[in-house]
């Protein structure tokens, strides 16, 4: 009769190869359990050797210096990126959204300053409006001079030096230098299909038989007589423009010999003047008063001096928060770029 052997009999039997293999596979475990010293071939590192290992505890001076150096390096690495991004954004904005122009002459006094001896106004021109709406009477617009306006003009005073020309174009783009002389700023008086002429018995411009009310006119030198012209029927797709400094403005009455050659195609209009952005004392909205709305003059009273100064006060109060927010946004952008550069490493 064969007796069965318990399944754990082999585990309890001493001296089996399995026990030897287990001991060889885990020599340190066996010695630690028994309290015996490690084999003669093994040695633990000495305390002096351990102390020689480099240690950089968190918050140490070396670590802080390393962080500062990394920040300095990351700033100089991200600076060219920020400059390129800023230039690209500025280019896109000025080409498709808005652009600052400097008023180089006094033909739009007193609405826009460009008189000799005064600080020329810088105006923000909206380039989006006329993508969705048509030009209206009273709008102050910047436009490229049509061929009849510029055919007899001398070449522009652009520099032949490519570097100087580049900086001149940059200055003109931000309103820091005069724009191309073939760009003009005037007020729309009549649009396509309307008939314009001057003057009625009260020295007023007449459109479609109705006299205009033009409170924005500036009579330089005190002379209140306007040059007679017309009647002229404005072709469709064009506008008739005149300066607010009525007797010191070369506009549709004179350019190209006057008449239909003096009109401006709508496709030449760059945009609508919205705001005076510089100098700060002139901050405000550019008037777009429609002179065709009122056949008779409408009286108006000037606001008190302290109320006239409200736009300037509001601008001063808003300047600091705007600068603070701009710095915060700039700091956030720099941190984001720094993290990105660190990940790429």
C-alpha positions as CSV (number, residue, x, y, z in Angstrom):
1,X,0.0,0.0,0.0
2,X,1.5,3.3,-1.1
3,X,1.1,6.2,1.2
4,X,0.6,9.7,-0.1
5,X,3.2,12.3,0.6
6,X,1.9,15.7,1.9
7,X,2.4,18.6,-0.6
8,X,4.6,20.5,1.8
9,X,6.9,17.7,2.5
10,X,9.5,18.8,0.0
11,X,9.5,22.3,1.4
12,X,10.2,21.0,5.0
13,X,13.0,18.7,3.9
14,X,16.4,20.2,4.7
15,X,19.3,20.5,2.3
16,X,17.3,20.5,-0.9
17,X,18.7,22.3,-4.0
18,X,15.7,24.7,-3.9
19,X,16.8,26.1,-0.6
20,X,20.3,26.6,-1.8
21,X,19.1,28.4,-5.0
22,X,16.9,30.6,-2.8
23,X,19.8,31.5,-0.6
24,X,22.1,32.3,-3.6
25,X,19.4,34.4,-5.3
26,X,18.9,36.5,-2.1
27,X,22.1,36.5,-0.2
28,X,21.5,39.9,1.6
29,X,18.0,38.8,2.7
30,X,19.5,35.6,4.3
31,X,22.3,37.5,6.1
32,X,19.9,40.2,7.4
33,X,17.5,37.7,8.9
34,X,20.1,35.8,10.6
35,X,22.1,38.8,11.8
36,X,25.3,37.4,10.2
37,X,27.7,39.9,8.5
38,X,27.7,40.2,4.7
39,X,30.0,37.9,2.7
40,X,33.6,38.8,2.6
41,X,33.4,39.9,-1.1
42,X,30.8,42.6,-0.3
43,X,31.5,46.0,1.4
44,X,29.4,48.9,2.4
45,X,30.4,52.4,1.4
46,X,32.3,54.4,4.0
47,X,30.8,57.4,5.6
48,X,33.5,59.6,4.1
49,X,32.6,58.4,0.6
50,X,28.9,59.1,1.3
51,X,29.8,62.6,2.5
52,X,31.7,63.3,-0.8
53,X,28.5,62.8,-2.9
54,X,27.3,66.2,-4.2
55,X,24.2,67.5,-2.5
56,X,22.1,70.5,-3.5
57,X,19.4,71.0,-1.0
58,X,16.3,72.9,-2.1
59,X,16.5,76.6,-1.4
60,X,20.3,76.7,-1.4
61,X,22.1,79.7,-2.8
62,X,23.5,77.7,-5.7
63,X,20.1,76.6,-6.7
64,X,18.7,80.2,-6.5
65,X,21.6,81.4,-8.6
66,X,21.0,78.7,-11.2
67,X,17.3,79.7,-11.4
68,X,18.2,83.4,-11.9
69,X,20.6,82.5,-14.6
70,X,18.0,80.3,-16.3
71,X,15.5,83.2,-16.1
72,X,18.0,85.6,-17.7
73,X,18.8,83.2,-20.5
74,X,15.1,82.5,-21.1
75,X,14.3,86.3,-21.3
76,X,17.0,86.9,-23.9
77,X,15.8,83.9,-25.8
78,X,12.1,84.9,-25.8
79,X,12.8,88.6,-26.5
80,X,13.3,88.1,-30.3
81,X,10.1,86.0,-30.4
82,X,8.1,88.7,-28.6
83,X,9.5,91.3,-31.0
84,X,8.6,89.3,-34.1
85,X,5.1,88.5,-32.7
86,X,4.5,92.2,-32.0
87,X,5.6,93.3,-35.5
88,X,3.4,90.6,-37.1
89,X,0.4,91.6,-35.0
90,X,1.0,95.3,-35.8
91,X,1.2,94.6,-39.5
92,X,-2.0,92.6,-39.5
93,X,-3.9,95.2,-37.5
94,X,-2.8,98.1,-39.6
95,X,-3.5,96.3,-42.9
96,X,-7.0,94.9,-42.0
97,X,-8.3,96.5,-38.9
98,X,-7.1,100.1,-38.1
99,X,-4.2,102.4,-38.6
100,X,-2.9,105.6,-37.2
101,X,-2.3,108.5,-39.6
102,X,-0.7,111.9,-39.0
103,X,-2.4,115.0,-40.3
104,X,0.2,116.9,-42.3
105,X,-1.7,120.0,-43.4
106,X,-4.3,122.4,-42.1
107,X,-7.1,121.6,-44.7
108,X,-9.3,120.0,-42.0
109,X,-8.9,122.8,-39.3
110,X,-10.4,122.9,-36.7
111,X,-11.7,119.4,-36.8
112,X,-8.2,118.0,-37.2
113,X,-5.1,120.0,-36.4
114,X,-2.3,120.1,-38.9
115,X,-1.6,123.8,-38.9
116,X,2.0,125.2,-39.1
117,X,3.5,125.6,-35.6
118,X,1.0,123.3,-33.9
119,X,1.3,119.6,-33.0
120,X,-0.3,117.5,-35.8
121,X,-3.1,115.3,-34.8
122,X,-2.8,111.5,-35.0
123,X,-6.0,109.9,-35.9
124,X,-7.1,106.2,-35.7
125,X,-8.7,105.2,-39.0
126,X,-11.2,102.3,-39.0
127,X,-10.7,100.0,-42.0
128,X,-13.6,97.6,-41.2
129,X,-16.7,99.9,-41.4
130,X,-16.8,100.2,-45.2
131,X,-16.5,96.5,-45.7
132,X,-20.1,96.3,-44.5
133,X,-21.6,99.8,-45.1
134,X,-21.4,102.5,-47.7
135,X,-19.8,105.9,-47.1
136,X,-22.2,108.5,-45.9
137,X,-22.2,112.3,-46.1
138,X,-20.4,113.8,-43.2
139,X,-17.9,111.0,-42.8
140,X,-14.3,112.1,-42.4
141,X,-12.3,109.6,-44.5
142,X,-8.7,108.8,-45.5
143,X,-8.3,107.8,-49.1
144,X,-5.7,107.2,-51.8
145,X,-5.5,110.1,-54.2
146,X,-7.2,109.1,-57.6
147,X,-5.1,109.4,-60.7
148,X,-6.5,112.9,-61.6
149,X,-5.5,114.1,-58.2
150,X,-1.9,112.9,-58.3
151,X,-1.0,112.9,-62.0
152,X,0.8,116.2,-61.8
153,X,2.4,115.6,-58.3
154,X,6.1,115.2,-58.0
155,X,7.5,111.9,-56.7
156,X,7.1,111.3,-53.0
157,X,10.1,112.1,-50.8
158,X,10.7,108.5,-49.8
159,X,14.4,107.7,-49.0
160,X,16.4,105.7,-51.6
161,X,18.2,104.0,-48.7
162,X,16.4,100.7,-48.0
163,X,17.1,100.9,-44.2
164,X,15.9,104.5,-43.9
165,X,12.9,103.7,-46.1
166,X,12.0,100.8,-43.8
167,X,12.0,102.9,-40.7
168,X,10.1,105.7,-42.5
169,X,7.4,103.2,-43.4
170,X,7.3,101.9,-39.8
171,X,7.0,105.5,-38.5
172,X,4.2,106.3,-41.0
173,X,2.4,103.0,-40.0
174,X,2.2,104.1,-36.4
175,X,1.5,107.8,-37.1
176,X,5.0,108.9,-36.1
177,X,5.8,110.2,-39.5
178,X,3.8,111.7,-42.4
179,X,2.1,109.0,-44.5
180,X,2.5,108.8,-48.3
181,X,1.6,112.2,-49.7
182,X,-0.9,110.5,-52.0
183,X,-3.1,109.8,-49.0
184,X,-5.6,112.5,-48.2
185,X,-8.2,113.2,-45.5
186,X,-11.4,115.0,-46.3
187,X,-15.1,115.1,-45.4
188,X,-17.7,113.5,-47.7
189,X,-20.2,116.1,-48.9
190,X,-22.2,114.1,-51.5
191,X,-22.3,110.5,-52.7
192,X,-23.0,108.8,-56.0
193,X,-26.1,110.0,-57.8
194,X,-26.4,113.3,-56.0
195,X,-25.9,116.8,-57.5
196,X,-23.7,119.3,-55.7
197,X,-23.1,122.9,-56.3
198,X,-22.2,126.2,-54.6
199,X,-23.5,128.5,-53.6
200,X,-27.1,129.7,-52.7
201,X,-27.9,133.2,-51.7
202,X,-26.6,132.6,-48.1
203,X,-23.3,131.2,-49.3
204,X,-24.1,127.6,-48.6
205,X,-23.3,124.4,-50.5
206,X,-26.4,122.9,-52.0
207,X,-27.0,119.1,-52.6
208,X,-30.0,118.0,-54.6
209,X,-31.5,121.5,-54.3
210,X,-31.2,121.6,-50.5
211,X,-28.6,123.8,-48.6
212,X,-26.3,122.1,-46.2
213,X,-25.8,122.9,-42.5
214,X,-22.1,122.7,-41.9
215,X,-21.2,123.8,-38.4
216,X,-17.7,122.3,-38.7
217,X,-16.5,124.9,-41.3
218,X,-13.5,126.9,-40.3
219,X,-13.1,130.3,-42.0
220,X,-9.3,130.8,-42.0
221,X,-8.5,134.5,-42.2
222,X,-12.1,135.5,-41.6
223,X,-13.1,135.3,-45.2
224,X,-16.6,133.7,-45.4
225,X,-17.1,133.6,-49.1
226,X,-16.9,130.2,-50.8
227,X,-15.7,129.6,-54.4
228,X,-18.6,128.9,-56.7
229,X,-18.7,125.6,-58.6
230,X,-21.1,123.2,-60.3
231,X,-23.6,121.9,-60.5
232,X,-21.8,118.5,-60.6
233,X,-23.6,115.2,-60.6
234,X,-21.5,112.7,-58.7
235,X,-21.1,109.4,-60.6
236,X,-22.2,106.2,-58.9
237,X,-19.5,104.5,-56.9
238,X,-17.8,107.8,-56.1
239,X,-18.0,110.6,-53.5
240,X,-17.5,114.4,-53.5
241,X,-15.2,115.5,-50.7
242,X,-14.2,118.9,-49.3
243,X,-12.1,120.2,-46.4
244,X,-13.5,121.8,-43.3
245,X,-11.0,124.6,-43.7
246,X,-13.2,125.6,-46.6
247,X,-11.0,128.3,-48.2
248,X,-7.7,126.5,-47.6
249,X,-8.4,123.1,-48.9
250,X,-7.5,121.5,-52.3
251,X,-10.3,119.1,-52.7
252,X,-12.9,117.9,-55.2
253,X,-13.5,121.5,-56.3
254,X,-9.9,121.8,-57.6
255,X,-8.2,118.5,-58.0
256,X,-8.0,117.2,-61.6
257,X,-9.5,120.5,-62.7
258,X,-12.7,120.0,-60.7
259,X,-16.1,118.6,-61.9
260,X,-16.3,114.9,-62.3
261,X,-12.5,114.5,-62.4
262,X,-12.5,115.7,-58.8
263,X,-14.6,112.9,-57.3
264,X,-13.0,110.0,-55.3
265,X,-13.9,106.4,-56.2
266,X,-15.2,104.5,-53.1
267,X,-12.6,101.8,-53.8
268,X,-9.9,104.4,-53.0
269,X,-11.3,105.0,-49.5
270,X,-8.9,103.5,-46.9
271,X,-11.2,104.0,-43.9
272,X,-13.1,106.3,-41.6
273,X,-11.4,108.6,-39.1
274,X,-12.7,107.6,-35.7
275,X,-10.6,109.0,-32.9
276,X,-7.9,111.6,-32.2
277,X,-5.3,109.5,-30.3
278,X,-2.5,112.1,-30.0
279,X,-1.7,114.5,-28.5
280,X,-3.5,113.7,-25.2
281,X,-4.9,117.2,-25.0
282,X,-6.8,116.5,-28.2
283,X,-8.2,113.1,-27.4
284,X,-11.8,112.7,-28.7
285,X,-14.1,111.4,-31.4
286,X,-13.8,112.7,-34.9
287,X,-17.1,114.4,-35.9
288,X,-19.2,112.6,-38.6
289,X,-22.0,115.2,-38.6
290,X,-24.2,114.7,-41.6
291,X,-24.7,118.1,-43.2
292,X,-27.6,116.9,-45.3
293,X,-29.9,116.1,-42.4
294,X,-30.7,119.7,-41.5
295,X,-31.8,122.2,-44.1
296,X,-31.7,124.9,-41.5
297,X,-29.0,125.7,-39.0
298,X,-29.4,124.1,-35.6
299,X,-28.1,126.0,-32.6
300,X,-25.8,124.4,-30.0
301,X,-24.2,125.5,-26.8
302,X,-20.7,124.7,-25.7
303,X,-20.3,122.6,-22.6
304,X,-18.6,124.2,-19.6
305,X,-14.8,124.1,-19.5
306,X,-14.7,121.5,-16.8
307,X,-17.0,119.2,-18.8
308,X,-14.9,119.7,-21.9
309,X,-11.9,118.3,-19.9
310,X,-13.7,115.1,-19.0
311,X,-12.2,113.1,-21.9
312,X,-8.7,114.1,-20.9
313,X,-9.4,113.2,-17.3
314,X,-10.9,109.9,-18.2
315,X,-7.8,109.1,-20.4
316,X,-5.4,109.9,-17.5
317,X,-7.4,107.7,-15.1
318,X,-7.4,104.8,-17.6
319,X,-3.8,105.1,-18.4
320,X,-2.4,103.4,-15.3
321,X,-4.8,100.4,-15.3
322,X,-4.1,99.9,-19.0
323,X,-0.4,99.9,-18.3
324,X,-0.8,97.6,-15.4
325,X,-2.9,95.1,-17.3
326,X,-0.4,95.2,-20.2
327,X,2.5,94.4,-17.9
328,X,0.6,91.4,-16.4
329,X,-0.2,90.1,-19.9
330,X,3.4,90.5,-20.9
331,X,4.6,88.7,-17.8
332,X,2.2,85.8,-18.5
333,X,3.3,85.5,-22.1
334,X,7.0,85.4,-20.9
335,X,6.3,82.7,-18.4
336,X,4.4,80.6,-21.0
337,X,7.3,81.0,-23.4
338,X,9.8,80.1,-20.7
339,X,7.9,76.9,-19.9
340,X,7.7,76.0,-23.6
341,X,11.5,76.5,-24.0
342,X,12.1,74.4,-20.9
343,X,10.0,71.5,-22.2
344,X,11.7,71.6,-25.6
345,X,15.1,71.1,-23.8
